[in-house]
Amino acid sequence: MVSEHCDAADGGSAALALQLLVAGGFGVGKTTLGGAVSEIRPLRTEELLRETGQSVDDTDGVDHKTTTTVAMDAGRITIHSGLSLYLFGTPGQDRFWFLWDELPQGVLGAVVLADTRRLEDCFPAVDYFEHRRVPFVVAVNCFAGARRHGAPDVSRALDLGRWGTPVVLCDARDRASGKEVLIRLVEYAGRMHTARLLDSVG
């Protein structure tokens, strides 16, 4: 686990800053989640979708989408005094995966946002974090009109049982729901990092 310690403004006590990633398929709600939970105006790198990108960006199921993230979104949320989370949202399209090369460096863990209507779109992110041993949770964004599936069903569909990866249901538009996802991630990542540390010294 890599984190930053900085002096707090209220007397110089040490504050802990943790870096988290939000990943997932195209149009799944990553920018929405970041904007809902960030206590600062989030940095967004969205651009309008254009006709020239139709041949490379699969918009099936997200026909209403008019913009796309082309670099990294960023936001911040304070969990409690002395603990802040910095969120970095990744672009979802295949053509931006080269940006992922350095992503695991310095992060506590990741949220893989999923849409059950297009669950296969989150497979690359799940594989990426599993192979690099980055702790992650899968957050199912419950879109209006989508068939509801329970967390155990999604876990089986993604074959997460062997790792014990948490699956949580959420509404990416809702701050409280998004915050609960991040708390689950921090708790899970903390347990994973502690277990690995104990294994390394055992």
C-alpha positions as CSV (number, residue, x, y, z in Angstrom):
1,M,0.0,0.0,0.0
2,V,1.4,3.3,-1.0
3,S,0.1,6.5,0.5
4,E,1.0,10.1,1.1
5,H,1.5,11.8,4.4
6,C,0.9,15.6,4.5
7,D,0.6,18.2,7.2
8,A,-3.0,19.0,8.0
9,A,-4.0,22.7,8.1
10,D,-5.2,22.4,11.7
11,G,-1.9,22.3,13.6
12,G,0.4,20.2,11.4
13,S,-0.8,16.7,12.3
14,A,-0.1,14.0,9.8
15,A,-2.9,13.2,7.3
16,L,-3.2,10.1,5.2
17,A,-4.0,10.3,1.5
18,L,-4.9,7.1,-0.4
19,Q,-5.1,6.8,-4.1
20,L,-7.9,4.7,-5.7
21,L,-8.8,3.9,-9.3
22,V,-12.3,3.7,-10.8
23,A,-12.3,1.5,-13.9
24,G,-14.8,-0.3,-16.1
25,G,-16.4,-0.4,-19.5
26,F,-17.4,2.4,-21.8
27,G,-20.4,4.4,-20.5
28,V,-20.7,2.4,-17.2
29,G,-20.8,5.5,-15.0
30,K,-17.2,6.1,-13.9
31,T,-17.2,9.9,-14.4
32,T,-20.7,10.0,-12.8
33,L,-19.4,8.1,-9.7
34,G,-16.4,10.4,-9.3
35,G,-18.5,13.5,-9.6
36,A,-21.1,12.3,-7.1
37,V,-18.6,11.6,-4.3
38,S,-15.9,14.2,-4.9
39,E,-15.9,17.1,-2.4
40,I,-14.0,19.2,-4.8
41,R,-14.9,20.1,-8.4
42,P,-13.6,17.0,-10.2
43,L,-11.0,17.3,-13.0
44,R,-12.7,15.8,-16.0
45,T,-11.2,15.0,-19.4
46,E,-14.4,14.4,-21.3
47,E,-14.8,15.2,-25.0
48,L,-17.8,15.1,-27.3
49,L,-18.2,11.8,-29.2
50,R,-17.8,12.4,-32.9
51,E,-18.8,10.5,-36.0
52,T,-15.1,9.8,-36.7
53,G,-15.0,7.6,-33.6
54,Q,-18.1,5.5,-34.4
55,S,-15.9,2.8,-36.0
56,V,-13.8,2.3,-32.9
57,D,-16.2,3.1,-30.0
58,D,-18.9,0.6,-29.4
59,T,-21.9,2.6,-28.2
60,D,-24.4,-0.4,-28.2
61,G,-26.5,0.0,-25.0
62,V,-25.3,3.6,-24.4
63,D,-26.8,5.3,-27.4
64,H,-27.7,8.3,-25.3
65,K,-24.0,8.9,-24.4
66,T,-22.6,12.1,-26.0
67,T,-19.2,12.5,-24.3
68,T,-16.3,10.2,-23.4
69,T,-13.3,10.3,-21.1
70,V,-10.0,10.6,-23.0
71,A,-7.5,10.7,-20.1
72,M,-7.9,10.5,-16.4
73,D,-10.7,12.0,-14.3
74,A,-9.7,13.0,-10.7
75,G,-11.5,13.9,-7.5
76,R,-11.1,13.8,-3.7
77,I,-13.2,12.7,-0.8
78,T,-12.5,13.0,2.9
79,I,-13.6,9.9,4.8
80,H,-12.8,11.4,8.2
81,S,-10.3,13.8,9.7
82,G,-6.9,12.7,8.7
83,L,-8.0,10.4,5.9
84,S,-8.6,11.5,2.3
85,L,-9.2,9.4,-0.8
86,Y,-8.0,10.6,-4.2
87,L,-10.0,9.1,-7.0
88,F,-8.7,8.6,-10.6
89,G,-11.2,7.5,-13.2
90,T,-9.9,5.6,-16.2
91,P,-11.2,5.8,-19.8
92,G,-13.2,2.7,-20.8
93,Q,-12.4,2.2,-24.5
94,D,-9.8,-0.3,-25.7
95,R,-7.9,2.5,-27.6
96,F,-7.0,4.2,-24.3
97,W,-5.6,1.1,-22.6
98,F,-2.1,2.3,-23.1
99,L,-2.8,4.8,-20.3
100,W,-3.1,1.9,-17.9
101,D,0.5,0.9,-18.0
102,E,1.5,2.8,-14.9
103,L,-1.9,2.7,-13.1
104,P,-1.0,0.1,-10.3
105,Q,1.9,2.3,-9.1
106,G,1.0,3.9,-5.8
107,V,-2.7,2.9,-5.6
108,L,-4.4,1.2,-2.6
109,G,-7.0,-0.5,-4.8
110,A,-9.6,-0.1,-7.4
111,V,-13.4,-0.1,-8.1
112,V,-14.5,-2.0,-11.2
113,L,-17.8,-0.4,-12.1
114,A,-20.1,-2.9,-13.9
115,D,-23.4,-2.7,-15.8
116,T,-25.3,-6.0,-15.8
117,R,-26.7,-5.3,-19.3
118,R,-23.1,-5.3,-20.6
119,L,-21.3,-7.3,-17.9
120,E,-18.6,-8.5,-20.4
121,D,-17.3,-4.9,-20.7
122,C,-15.8,-5.1,-17.2
123,F,-13.9,-8.4,-17.9
124,P,-10.7,-6.6,-19.0
125,A,-10.5,-4.5,-15.9
126,V,-11.2,-7.5,-13.6
127,D,-8.4,-9.5,-15.4
128,Y,-6.0,-6.5,-15.3
129,F,-6.3,-6.0,-11.5
130,E,-6.3,-9.8,-10.8
131,H,-3.1,-10.3,-12.7
132,R,-1.4,-7.4,-11.0
133,R,-2.7,-8.3,-7.6
134,V,-4.3,-5.0,-7.1
135,P,-7.2,-5.3,-4.5
136,F,-10.5,-4.3,-6.1
137,V,-14.3,-4.5,-5.5
138,V,-16.9,-4.8,-8.2
139,A,-19.6,-2.2,-7.9
140,V,-22.7,-2.9,-10.0
141,N,-24.3,0.3,-11.2
142,C,-28.0,-0.3,-11.0
143,F,-29.3,1.5,-14.1
144,A,-33.0,2.2,-14.4
145,G,-34.7,-0.4,-16.5
146,A,-31.9,-2.9,-16.2
147,R,-32.7,-6.4,-14.9
148,R,-31.6,-6.6,-11.2
149,H,-29.1,-9.3,-10.2
150,G,-27.9,-10.0,-6.7
151,A,-24.3,-9.7,-5.7
152,P,-23.8,-13.5,-5.5
153,D,-25.1,-13.9,-9.1
154,V,-22.6,-11.2,-10.4
155,S,-19.8,-12.8,-8.4
156,R,-20.5,-16.2,-10.0
157,A,-20.7,-14.6,-13.5
158,L,-17.3,-13.0,-13.0
159,D,-15.8,-16.0,-11.3
160,L,-14.8,-13.9,-8.3
161,G,-15.4,-16.6,-5.6
162,R,-11.9,-17.9,-5.7
163,W,-10.5,-14.5,-4.6
164,G,-13.3,-13.4,-2.3
165,T,-13.6,-10.2,-4.2
166,P,-16.5,-8.1,-2.8
167,V,-19.5,-7.2,-5.1
168,V,-21.7,-4.3,-4.1
169,L,-24.8,-2.8,-5.7
170,C,-24.8,0.9,-6.1
171,D,-26.2,4.0,-7.7
172,A,-23.3,5.9,-9.2
173,R,-25.4,9.1,-9.1
174,D,-25.9,9.0,-5.4
175,R,-23.1,10.3,-3.1
176,A,-24.0,8.1,-0.1
177,S,-24.1,5.0,-2.3
178,G,-20.8,5.9,-3.9
179,K,-19.2,6.6,-0.6
180,E,-20.2,3.2,0.7
181,V,-18.5,1.5,-2.3
182,L,-15.3,3.4,-1.5
183,I,-15.5,2.4,2.2
184,R,-15.9,-1.2,1.2
185,L,-12.9,-1.0,-1.0
186,V,-10.7,0.6,1.6
187,E,-11.7,-2.0,4.2
188,Y,-11.0,-4.9,1.7
189,A,-7.8,-3.5,0.4
190,G,-6.6,-2.9,4.0
191,R,-7.2,-6.6,4.8
192,M,-5.5,-7.7,1.6
193,H,-2.4,-5.6,2.1
194,T,-2.1,-6.7,5.8
195,A,-2.4,-10.3,4.9
196,R,0.3,-10.0,2.2
197,L,2.6,-8.2,4.6
198,L,2.2,-10.9,7.2
199,D,2.9,-13.6,4.6
200,S,6.1,-11.8,3.5
201,V,7.4,-11.7,7.1
202,G,6.1,-15.1,8.1
